[in-house]
């Protein structure tokens, strides 16, 4: 299963990089979201895919009695989802503001465009 996840991560990273290099800011946002999801898949695969019980310790025991799931990758993925959403929201607002100010979402056209004073 880890091999399949590795191949999937490679495909998602490739698609994300392709979209980010296209020059269109909307495609850049989709590529950024794909790279964020690929990072989550990498963390998920690094935590090993094993079946186990919740990591709870019975009263009076020094440790768990059976195989338990690793909670660290789950916590890291949850944190990465929140950070990725915040980054995506910020870049979405930034691209929207640039579109209103410059009138385009193309990277090359943005470089050459003059800011519109009426967009404020």
N, C-alpha and C positions, 0 to 999 in steps of 0.2 A: 504494500500500500504506500510505503514511503517513496518508492520509485515513481509511482503514478503521480503523487503529489509533487515530486521534484520536476517531473516533466510539465505538469500543469503550471507550476511557478515559473518555469522557463518560458512557456508560451505567454502567460499573463504579463511578465516583465517585458518580453519582446513587443507585444501589442501596446503596452503602455509607453515604452520608449518611442515606438513608431509614431504614436499619436502625439507625444510631446514634441517631437521634432518636425511636425507637419507645418508649423508656422501659424496655425489658426488657434486663437486663445481658447475657444470652446473645446476644441479637440485636446488642447493642452490640459484642460480641467478633467476631461474623461481619462486621459493618460495618467494624470496624478492620482485619480481615484483607483485606477487599475494597479498602479505601483503600491499604493497603500494596502490594497487587498492582497497583493503578492507578498508583502512583508508580513501580513497576518498569517498567510499560509505557511511561510517559512518558519515562523515562531511555532505554529501548530505542529508542523512536521518535526521540528527540533525537540518537541516535548515527548516524542515517541507515541505511537498509536497503540496503547495497551488498554485492555479492558480491566477495570478495577472498581472497587467500591469507593465511596467518598472518603477522603482522608480524615476520618474521625477516630479518636482513641477512646476506648471504653474506660469507664471509671476504674481506677486502681491498676491500670495497665501502664507499662513504660512506653509502649509503642503500639502501632496497629498490628492486629493479629493476622491479617490477610493482605493480599496485594491491593494497593491503593492507587488511585489516579493521582497524577502530578498536578497540583493546583497552580503552580507558578506560570506555565504557559497560558492558562486560562486568564489569569490576572493580567499578564502582559498583553495579551490580545485585546482584552477589554480596554486597557489603557490606550493601546494603539488605535483602536476604533474611535475613541473619544478625541484623541489628538488629530487623527486623520480627518474627522468630521469638522473640527475647528479650522484646520488648514484649508479644507475644501470650501468652507463657508467664507473664509477671508478672501481666498483667491476669486471666488465667484463674485463677491462684492467689488473687488479690485477690477476685474474684467468688465463688469457692468459699468462702473464709473469711467473706465477708460473708453468704453464704447460710447457712452453719452458725451464725453469730452472730445474724443477724436473722431467719432463717427464710423469706426471700423473695428473689427476684431482680428484682422490680419496683422501679423508681426511686422512685415516689411512696410506696410502702409502706415502703421502706427509710428514707425521711426521717422517717416517723412511728413506726417500730418501735423498741421498747426492746431493747437488747442482751440476749441470753440468757446468763446466767452459767454455765450448764452446758455451753456450747459450747466452753469452753477446754479 
